[in-house]
Amino acid sequence: MINKKLINILVLLAIIYVAILLIPYAFPVAKRILIALLPLIFAFILAFVLNPAVNFLERFKVHRGLAIVILYSTVIIGITLIVIYIIKPAVPNLTNLSNGVRNIITEIGQLFNINTDEFSNYVVEFVDKVVARINNLFTATNGTVEEVAQIFIGAIVMVIVGITFLFNFNKIKQKVTEHLKEKNEHTYQYVKTLSTELNNYVRVEIIIAGIQFLEYTTLFLILSIFNHALLPYALIVGITASVLSLIPYFGGYLSITFSGIVIMGVAHAAIPILGLIIFMLIFPQLDGYVINPKIYKKQLKINPVISIAFVLVGSAVFGIYGTILSLPVLVITVITYRYYHEPIKSKLKQMKDSI
């Protein structure tokens, strides 16, 4: 007589074995798929972010199509102006970053009485490669023409798809809501909660990015009073800090590090470094204990250890994209588990009993 339980166990073990064998091949494929889908993902995110603003304009009798054109034009013009008048002029000054890195590592070595020359050379070489890469992208040289073209095409696709998403956003939302209410109330509540939490997450990230921009731009404007060489970096550091704030938990440390590197890259950096130290002592505490609790009070509470684990895994598997998207994915995962953990446990129990 055939032992069905034994066959089920063997099949399960075979599936696990094949899955383990395929993991090294699956991650690169998944990464390629993610990168290919990035324009669509960012298009949906942008539509998701702009939809409340479109709805707001519609209340003042502005046609939805016109509201979308106004908002997208504002975003495109704003990004273009930032790139042309802030980022591009600052690119030549990025060559000073390697000096800043070398100076910081040398100071650390002297503090702990260790030789940091080899490590310093390695890090400086890495920074120089990054700076050269940025320069090449802005000048479309050294084999970056195809990459620049891909970025440009991706941006066009993102705008077109985003406008399409945004134009039909409320219709899609209404149809999905009606369908879910009719078919499954539990799933409707799940999707509703998911939408609310993602809205809260996006709102929080935008507010925090704005606060970081104001803090770091103001810091460098004040420091430039004592060292005029820092004035050209004020806006670029503010923008960088606002972008780095999207990286959960580690963004603040990266912003401080980047600021320190910029300051150490100019001459007569003693007073600006002292100013940065004072900034480090005051503003992270202000952010952590006063501003952020007020902003995060309505957001989903997630264990910090789990959040950091998601960030590290996302970074290891998908790089910077995985780092930025890790927390939204975690929010989706946590809410999904909370709504469906009982059915999942029931299914697993059935599988266990069948084995």
C-alpha positions as CSV (number, residue, x, y, z in Angstrom):
1,M,0.0,0.0,0.0
2,I,1.3,3.5,-0.9
3,N,2.1,5.7,2.0
4,K,0.6,9.1,1.0
5,K,2.1,10.9,4.0
6,L,5.6,9.8,3.1
7,I,5.0,10.8,-0.6
8,N,3.8,14.3,0.6
9,I,6.9,14.7,2.8
10,L,9.2,13.7,-0.1
11,V,7.5,16.1,-2.5
12,L,7.8,18.9,0.1
13,L,11.5,18.2,0.6
14,A,12.0,18.1,-3.1
15,I,10.3,21.5,-3.6
16,I,12.5,23.0,-0.7
17,Y,15.6,21.5,-2.3
18,V,14.8,22.9,-5.7
19,A,14.0,26.3,-4.2
20,I,17.3,26.4,-2.4
21,L,19.1,25.5,-5.7
22,L,17.3,28.3,-7.5
23,I,17.9,31.0,-4.9
24,P,21.2,32.2,-6.4
25,Y,19.6,32.5,-9.8
26,A,16.3,33.9,-8.5
27,F,17.7,37.1,-6.8
28,P,19.4,38.5,-9.9
29,V,16.3,37.8,-12.0
30,A,14.1,39.4,-9.4
31,K,16.4,42.4,-9.2
32,R,16.3,42.8,-13.0
33,I,12.5,42.6,-12.9
34,L,12.3,45.2,-10.2
35,I,14.6,47.6,-12.1
36,A,12.6,47.1,-15.2
37,L,9.4,47.9,-13.3
38,L,10.7,50.9,-11.5
39,P,9.2,53.5,-13.8
40,L,5.8,51.9,-13.3
41,I,6.3,51.7,-9.5
42,F,7.4,55.3,-9.2
43,A,4.6,56.4,-11.6
44,F,2.1,54.8,-9.3
45,I,3.7,56.2,-6.2
46,L,3.7,59.7,-7.7
47,A,0.1,59.4,-8.7
48,F,-0.7,58.1,-5.2
49,V,1.1,61.1,-3.7
50,L,-0.5,63.7,-6.0
51,N,-4.1,62.4,-5.9
52,P,-5.0,64.3,-2.7
53,A,-3.7,67.5,-4.3
54,V,-5.8,66.9,-7.4
55,N,-8.9,66.2,-5.3
56,F,-8.2,69.5,-3.4
57,L,-8.0,71.5,-6.7
58,E,-11.2,69.8,-7.9
59,R,-13.0,71.3,-4.9
60,F,-12.3,74.7,-6.3
61,K,-14.0,73.7,-9.7
62,V,-10.6,73.0,-11.4
63,H,-11.1,70.3,-14.0
64,R,-9.3,67.1,-13.1
65,G,-7.3,67.0,-16.3
66,L,-6.2,70.6,-15.9
67,A,-5.3,70.0,-12.2
68,I,-3.1,67.0,-13.3
69,V,-1.4,69.1,-15.9
70,I,-0.7,71.9,-13.4
71,L,0.7,69.5,-10.8
72,Y,2.9,67.4,-13.2
73,S,4.1,70.6,-14.9
74,T,5.1,72.0,-11.4
75,V,6.9,68.8,-10.5
76,I,8.8,68.5,-13.8
77,I,9.7,72.2,-13.9
78,G,10.8,72.0,-10.2
79,I,13.0,69.0,-10.8
80,T,14.5,70.5,-13.9
81,L,15.3,73.8,-12.1
82,I,16.9,71.9,-9.2
83,V,19.0,69.8,-11.6
84,I,20.1,72.8,-13.8
85,Y,20.6,75.5,-11.2
86,I,21.5,73.5,-8.0
87,I,22.8,70.0,-8.7
88,K,24.7,70.6,-11.9
89,P,26.7,73.7,-10.7
90,A,27.6,71.7,-7.5
91,V,28.9,68.7,-9.4
92,P,32.4,70.2,-10.1
93,N,32.7,70.9,-6.3
94,L,32.1,67.2,-5.5
95,T,35.8,66.6,-6.3
96,N,36.5,68.1,-2.8
97,L,34.6,65.2,-1.2
98,S,37.6,62.9,-1.5
99,N,39.7,65.5,0.5
100,G,36.9,65.6,3.1
101,V,36.9,61.8,3.4
102,R,40.7,61.6,3.6
103,N,40.8,64.3,6.3
104,I,38.1,62.6,8.4
105,I,39.7,59.2,8.3
106,T,43.1,60.7,9.1
107,E,41.6,62.5,12.1
108,I,40.0,59.2,13.3
109,G,43.4,57.4,12.9
110,Q,45.2,60.0,14.9
111,L,42.5,59.9,17.6
112,F,42.9,56.2,18.1
113,N,46.7,56.1,17.1
114,I,46.2,53.7,14.2
115,N,47.5,53.8,10.6
116,T,44.5,54.4,8.3
117,D,46.4,55.1,5.1
118,E,45.3,51.8,3.3
119,F,41.7,52.2,4.4
120,S,41.7,55.9,3.5
121,N,43.1,55.1,0.0
122,Y,40.4,52.5,-0.6
123,V,37.5,54.8,0.5
124,V,38.9,57.8,-1.4
125,E,39.2,55.6,-4.6
126,F,35.6,54.6,-4.1
127,V,34.4,58.2,-3.6
128,D,36.4,59.3,-6.7
129,K,34.7,56.6,-8.8
130,V,31.3,57.7,-7.6
131,V,32.1,61.4,-8.3
132,A,33.5,60.5,-11.7
133,R,30.3,58.5,-12.4
134,I,28.1,61.5,-11.5
135,N,30.2,63.8,-13.7
136,N,30.0,61.3,-16.6
137,L,26.2,61.1,-16.3
138,F,25.8,64.9,-16.4
139,T,28.2,65.2,-19.4
140,A,27.0,61.9,-21.1
141,T,30.7,60.8,-21.5
142,N,32.7,57.6,-21.0
143,G,30.0,55.2,-22.1
144,T,27.1,56.7,-20.2
145,V,25.1,57.9,-23.2
146,E,23.0,54.7,-23.2
147,E,22.4,55.0,-19.5
148,V,21.4,58.6,-19.8
149,A,19.0,57.7,-22.6
150,Q,17.5,54.9,-20.4
151,I,17.0,57.4,-17.6
152,F,15.4,59.9,-19.9
153,I,13.1,57.2,-21.5
154,G,12.2,55.9,-18.0
155,A,11.3,59.4,-16.9
156,I,9.0,59.9,-19.9
157,V,7.3,56.5,-19.3
158,M,6.9,57.4,-15.6
159,V,5.2,60.7,-16.5
160,I,2.9,59.2,-19.1
161,V,1.9,56.2,-17.0
162,G,1.6,58.4,-13.9
163,I,-0.8,60.8,-15.7
164,T,-2.9,57.8,-16.8
165,F,-3.0,56.4,-13.3
166,L,-3.8,59.8,-11.8
167,F,-6.6,60.6,-14.3
168,N,-8.3,57.3,-13.6
169,F,-7.3,57.0,-9.9
170,N,-10.7,57.8,-8.3
171,K,-12.6,55.6,-10.9
172,I,-10.3,52.6,-10.2
173,K,-10.6,53.2,-6.5
174,Q,-14.4,53.4,-6.7
175,K,-14.7,50.2,-8.8
176,V,-12.3,48.3,-6.6
177,T,-14.2,49.4,-3.5
178,E,-17.6,48.5,-4.9
179,H,-16.3,45.1,-6.1
180,L,-14.7,44.3,-2.7
181,K,-17.8,45.4,-0.7
182,E,-19.9,43.1,-2.8
183,K,-17.6,40.1,-2.8
184,N,-15.7,40.2,0.5
185,E,-16.1,42.6,3.4
186,H,-13.0,41.3,5.1
187,T,-10.8,42.0,2.1
188,Y,-12.4,45.4,1.7
189,Q,-11.4,46.4,5.2
190,Y,-7.9,45.0,4.6
191,V,-7.5,47.2,1.4
192,K,-9.0,50.2,3.2
193,T,-6.6,49.9,6.1
194,L,-3.7,49.3,3.7
195,S,-4.6,52.5,1.7
196,T,-4.8,54.5,5.0
197,E,-1.5,53.3,6.3
198,L,0.3,53.9,3.0
199,N,-1.2,57.4,2.9
200,N,0.1,58.0,6.4
201,Y,3.5,56.7,5.5
202,V,3.8,58.9,2.4
203,R,2.6,61.9,4.3
204,V,5.1,61.3,7.1
205,E,8.0,60.8,4.7
206,I,7.2,64.1,2.8
207,I,7.0,66.1,6.0
208,I,10.3,64.6,7.4
209,A,12.1,65.2,4.1
210,G,10.9,68.8,4.2
211,I,12.1,69.2,7.7
212,Q,15.5,67.7,6.9
213,F,15.9,70.0,3.9
214,L,15.2,73.1,6.1
215,E,17.5,72.0,8.9
216,Y,20.5,71.2,6.7
217,T,20.1,74.1,4.3
218,T,19.8,76.5,7.3
219,L,22.8,74.9,8.9
220,F,25.1,75.4,5.9
221,L,23.8,78.9,5.4
222,I,24.8,79.8,8.9
223,L,28.1,78.0,8.6
224,S,28.8,79.9,5.4
225,I,28.9,83.1,7.4
226,F,32.1,81.8,9.0
227,N,33.4,80.0,5.9
228,H,32.1,81.4,2.5
229,A,33.4,78.2,0.7
230,L,30.4,76.3,2.2
231,L,27.7,78.6,0.6
232,P,27.6,76.7,-2.8
233,Y,26.9,73.5,-0.9
234,A,23.9,74.7,1.2
235,L,21.1,73.7,-1.2
236,I,22.8,70.5,-2.4
237,V,23.3,69.3,1.2
238,G,19.7,70.1,2.0
239,I,18.4,68.2,-1.0
240,T,20.7,65.3,-0.2
241,A,19.6,65.2,3.4
242,S,15.9,65.2,2.3
243,V,16.6,62.3,0.0
244,L,18.6,60.4,2.6
245,S,15.7,60.8,5.0
246,L,13.8,58.3,2.9
247,I,16.3,55.6,4.0
248,P,14.8,54.3,7.3
249,Y,16.8,54.6,10.5
250,F,20.2,55.1,8.8
251,G,19.3,58.2,6.7
252,G,20.0,60.7,9.6
253,Y,23.5,59.2,10.1
254,L,24.2,59.3,6.4
255,S,23.2,63.0,6.3
256,I,25.5,63.9,9.2
257,T,28.3,61.9,7.6
258,F,27.8,63.6,4.2
259,S,27.7,67.0,5.9
260,G,31.0,66.3,7.7
261,I,32.7,65.1,4.5
262,V,31.6,68.3,2.7
263,I,32.9,70.5,5.5
264,M,36.2,68.7,5.8
265,G,36.7,69.1,2.1
266,V,37.1,72.9,2.4
267,A,39.9,74.9,4.0
268,H,39.6,76.3,7.5
269,A,37.0,73.8,8.6
270,A,37.5,74.1,12.3
271,I,34.6,76.4,13.1
272,P,32.1,74.7,10.7
273,I,33.0,71.3,12.2
274,L,32.3,72.8,15.7
275,G,28.9,74.1,14.3
276,L,28.1,70.6,12.9
277,I,28.9,69.0,16.3
278,I,26.5,71.5,18.1
279,F,23.9,70.7,15.4
280,M,24.4,66.9,16.1
281,L,23.9,67.5,19.8
282,I,20.7,69.5,19.4
283,F,18.7,68.6,16.3
284,P,18.7,64.8,16.3
285,Q,17.3,65.0,19.9
286,L,14.7,67.6,18.8
287,D,13.7,65.4,15.8
288,G,13.6,62.2,17.9
289,Y,11.8,63.4,21.0
290,V,9.7,66.3,19.9
291,I,9.0,66.5,16.1
292,N,9.0,62.8,15.0
293,P,6.6,61.6,17.8
294,K,4.0,64.3,16.7
295,I,4.4,63.2,13.0
296,Y,4.4,59.4,13.7
297,K,1.6,59.4,16.2
298,K,-1.0,58.1,13.7
299,Q,1.4,55.7,11.9
300,L,1.3,52.0,12.2
301,K,3.5,50.8,15.1
302,I,6.1,48.3,14.0
303,N,8.9,46.6,16.0
304,P,12.2,48.6,15.2
305,V,14.2,45.3,15.1
306,I,11.9,44.0,12.3
307,S,12.0,47.3,10.5
308,I,15.9,47.4,10.5
309,A,16.0,43.7,9.4
310,F,13.7,44.5,6.4
311,V,15.9,47.5,5.6
312,L,19.1,45.4,5.7
313,V,17.6,42.6,3.6
314,G,16.1,45.0,1.1
315,S,19.5,46.7,0.8
316,A,21.4,43.5,0.4
317,V,19.1,42.0,-2.2
318,F,18.0,45.1,-4.3
319,G,20.5,47.8,-3.3
320,I,19.3,51.4,-2.8
321,Y,15.9,50.6,-4.4
322,G,15.3,47.9,-1.8
323,T,16.4,50.2,1.0
324,I,13.9,52.9,0.1
325,L,11.0,50.4,-0.7
326,S,11.7,48.2,2.4
327,L,9.4,50.0,4.8
328,P,6.4,50.3,2.5
329,V,6.7,46.6,1.8
330,L,7.0,45.9,5.5
331,V,3.8,48.0,6.1
332,I,2.0,45.9,3.5
333,T,3.4,42.7,5.0
334,V,2.4,43.5,8.6
335,I,-1.1,44.6,7.7
336,T,-1.5,41.5,5.5
337,Y,-0.4,39.3,8.4
338,R,-2.8,41.0,10.8
339,Y,-5.7,40.4,8.6
340,Y,-4.9,37.0,7.3
341,H,-2.8,35.2,9.9
342,E,-5.7,33.1,11.2
343,P,-6.6,31.7,7.7
344,I,-2.9,31.2,7.1
345,K,-2.5,29.3,10.4
346,S,-5.6,27.2,9.5
347,K,-4.1,26.3,6.1
348,L,-0.8,25.4,7.6
349,K,-2.5,23.2,10.1
350,Q,-4.4,21.4,7.3
351,M,-1.1,20.9,5.5
352,K,0.5,19.6,8.6
353,D,-2.4,17.2,9.2
354,S,-2.3,16.0,5.6
355,I,1.4,15.2,6.0
